[in-house]
Amino acid sequence: MEIWLDKQIAKSNISHKDLAEKTGISPTSISKWTNGVVYPKVIHLVAMCEVFAMYQDRNPRQLVFEALMNTAEMNNAQKRWMKRNAKREAINK
């Protein structure tokens, strides 16, 4: 999520502070999301995508879809990594 969010912020040429002001989301939350500390709730994703869509002249629904797909792909990748890691640990025991 953090990579996708950083890319959208860069494409929109908007600062974290401006994004926070336009969405009503705290700058601290946006910072945590871009650093991968936590993930935003869907309602916050929608709010950010509406702002990104204005700056990028894109459909906000498409941006929300991309964000959700990115999150799903990251979750799947993390599950695959954990599964592989568990197998390696079992072999090494």
Residue pairs with C-beta under 8 A, 6 or more apart in sequence:
1 33
1 36
1 39
1 40
1 67
1 70
1 71
1 74
2 33
2 34
2 35
2 36
3 70
4 66
4 67
4 70
5 33
5 34
5 48
5 67
6 34
8 48
8 49
8 52
8 56
8 63
9 15
9 16
9 19
9 34
9 52
11 52
11 55
11 56
12 19
12 51
12 52
12 55
12 56
13 55
14 22
14 51
14 52
14 55
16 27
16 30
16 31
16 34
17 27
19 25
19 30
19 48
19 51
20 26
20 27
20 29
20 30
22 51
23 44
23 47
23 48
23 50
23 51
24 47
25 40
25 44
25 47
25 48
29 40
29 44
32 38
33 39
33 40
39 71
40 48
42 64
42 68
45 64
45 67
45 68
46 60
46 64
49 60
49 63
49 64
49 67
50 60
52 58
52 60
52 63
53 59
53 60
53 63
56 63
